[in-house]
Amino acid sequence: MEKQNVTISVPKNILIKARHIAVNRQTSLSRLLAETLEDIVEKDETYNKAKGRQLAAMKNGFNLGVEGKITWTREDLHAG
């Protein structure tokens, strides 16, 4: 996989805390950020795939077993 360096600006207090997290996880700050970005991208792709499946299902509709014919009235449903 081809890699590219980037420059980012981060508030100093966040950077210090992120460095501590990286040390605790025995990794570099660069790797920690790369893994976090990979996770964000993966979750976004997974969400978009699921959203596409659901939109397609809603467009196709669901078989409710009535074959498009309503055979009851509101009164029938609420008769009791």
N, C-alpha and C positions, 0 to 999 in steps of 0.2 A: 504494500500500500504506500503510495506516494505521500509524503508529509510536507507540510509547509509551516514555517515559523510565522507567528503573529505577535503583535504587540498590543497589550491591553492596559488600560488604566483601572486600577482597583484602589479603593480607599485603603490607607495604610493599616488601619486596625483590622480590616478584613484579611488583608494579605498576611499579616502576622498570625492570625488565627488559622488561616488556610495552611500556612507552613507547618504549624504545630500538628494539624490533622494529618498532613502528609508524612511527617516524622513518625507519628503514632501508627500509621498504616505501613510504615517502612517502604515508602515510595517517594518519588520526587514530586514537587509541586506541579511540574509540567505533566507528569503522568496522571496525577490526581485530576487535573483540569481536563485532560484528554478523555479520561474514563467518564467523567461527569458529562462532558459534551456528547460522547458516544451514547450514554444512557438516555439523554434528552432526545437525541435523534431517533434512537430505537423506539422509545415510547411514542414519539410523534408519528412515526411510520406505522406502528401497530395500531394506534388510535385511528389513523386515517383509513387503514384497511378495514377495521371493524365498522367505522362509520359508513364506508362504501357498501359493505355487505348489508348493513341495516337499511340504508336508503334504497338499495335494490329490492330488498324484501318488502319494504313499505310500498314501493312503486308497483310491484307485482301483486301485492295484496295477499291475503291469507284465505285458505279454504275453510270456511266456517260450516260447511256441510249443508248449506241451503241452496246451492247452485243458483244464486242470484234471485231466488224467489222468497219473499217474506210471506209465511203462511199463518201468521198470528197478528193479533191487534194488541194495542197497548192495554186494553181492558183484559185480554186473555192473560197477559203477563202479570197483571196486578190483581187478578181474581183470586180470592182466597178463601 
